[in-house]
Amino acid sequence: MFLKIDQAGVRYPGAAAARPAVESVTLALPRGQLGVLIGPSGCGKTSLLRAVAGLERLAQGRITIDAELLADVAGGRHVAPERRRIGMVFQDYALFPHLSVEANVAFGIRHLESSARRARTQEVLDLVGLAHAARRAPHQLSGGQQQRIALARALAPAPRLLLLDEPFSSLDVDLRERLAHELRAILQLSGTTALLVTHDQLEAFALGDVIGVMNKGRLEQWDDAYTLYHRPATRFVADFIGHGVFAPAQIVAPVDGLGRVRTPLGDLADLQECPLPDAYPGGLCEVLLRADDIVHDDAAPVRARIERKTFRGAEFLYTLRLAGGEQLVAHVPSHHDHQVGEWIGIRAAVDHVVTFARERAAPG
């Protein structure tokens, strides 16, 4: 693996008794791939990124890039940030307002001879599609163009790893989505390995070859987007990614060799990965039901009352309540425009049955 982080931990001065900012994180990122760290505010994703950059010292663990040991607490090793050959793109661009676009991009390669510096600057400006703006000042460009200039400046020294901290957070939603796809294409063309931090799930899914979900300083899961969504490793990941609820369920004895999970919507079957009945005490558990697992079907025997509805163009996100009190969410095509308070028929269409232990009720 190109980037290897092994049991990394970060603590900030004066916080010895508090929870670490990063605790025992282990991950590996192959060469040429784009990894994304996502999680709620304060989960440690930016602290981990800064530790990889060398801007924060590890309190435990080690970091290796391309077989070079950059940080190792046990061995007392900490390579300075400027010697790590890592590029970084910040959320505020950090462009020099008094320099032209061309001079901004060339700033980090001043050690090259002038002809080589001009050639490399032209190369990366072509890569990001802004060679025509070389003589302009940063303030004369749009926010999206400024972000691409910041990317070109980071790529100019040919870093072996590129780190991006919330690079699109100051841009509007439509521009963010377009730039995310452009960024992925640019990194693939340049063959750059990158690690990016974001709080936006759609951005993470659009960009990441592999995505890490962090919570309270720990890495809950490091996987591709499909696996995170359909096979979440922990309850937190299941709750954080996508729309869904946890419904009471019970794993029952197999019928004809097939596992069954009994739910308020009927029995669910997963031919390959359904847990055994003894996976939980008495088989009692909770099953993850995502919005796309619930199908609106007027002929279905199970009825649910619409409590809330959110219009999303092609679909509604309905929040539903069963007669037994269980809450569900469902994506329903927007031409099925039912009213709040109306009862509709629903059925389960679950391809991946994901179960978790039942949470204990808080003491009264």
HELIX and SHEET records of a PDB file:
HELIX    1   1 LYS A   45  ALA A   53  1                                   9    
HELIX    2   2 PRO A   81  ARG A   83  5                                   3    
HELIX    3   3 VAL A  101  ALA A  106  1                                   6    
HELIX    4   4 PHE A  107  ILE A  109  5                                   3    
HELIX    5   5 SER A  114  LEU A  127  1                                  14    
HELIX    6   6 ALA A  131  ALA A  133  5                                   3    
HELIX    7   7 PRO A  138  GLN A  140  5                                   3    
HELIX    8   8 GLY A  143  LEU A  155  1                                  13    
HELIX    9   9 VAL A  173  SER A  190  1                                  18    
HELIX   10  10 GLN A  201  LEU A  207  1                                   7    
HELIX   11  11 ALA A  225  HIS A  230  1                                   6    
HELIX   12  12 ARG A  235  PHE A  240  1                                   6    
HELIX   13  13 PRO A  277  ALA A  279  5                                   3    
HELIX   14  14 PRO A  281  GLY A  283  5                                   3    
HELIX   15  15 ALA A  291  ASP A  293  5                                   3    
SHEET    1   A 5 VAL A  22  LEU A  29  0                                        
SHEET    2   A 5 LEU A   3  VAL A  10 -1                                        
SHEET    3   A 5 GLN A  60  ILE A  65 -1                                        
SHEET    4   A 5 GLU A  68  ASP A  72 -1                                        
SHEET    5   A 5 ARG A  77  HIS A  78 -1                                        
SHEET    1   B 6 ILE A  86  VAL A  89  0                                        
SHEET    2   B 6 LEU A 161  ASP A 165  1                                        
SHEET    3   B 6 ALA A 194  THR A 198  1                                        
SHEET    4   B 6 LEU A  34  ILE A  38  1                                        
SHEET    5   B 6 VAL A 210  ASN A 215  1                                        
SHEET    6   B 6 ARG A 218  ASP A 223 -1                                        
SHEET    1   C 5 GLY A 266  LEU A 268  0                                        
SHEET    2   C 5 LEU A 258  THR A 263 -1                                        
SHEET    3   C 5 GLY A 244  VAL A 255 -1                                        
SHEET    4   C 5 LEU A 284  ARG A 290 -1                                        
SHEET    5   C 5 THR A 355  PHE A 356 -1                                        
SHEET    1   D 5 ILE A 294  HIS A 296  0                                        
SHEET    2   D 5 TRP A 343  ALA A 348 -1                                        
SHEET    3   D 5 VAL A 302  PHE A 311 -1                                        
SHEET    4   D 5 GLU A 315  LEU A 322 -1                                        
SHEET    5   D 5 GLN A 327  PRO A 333 -1                                        
END                                                                             
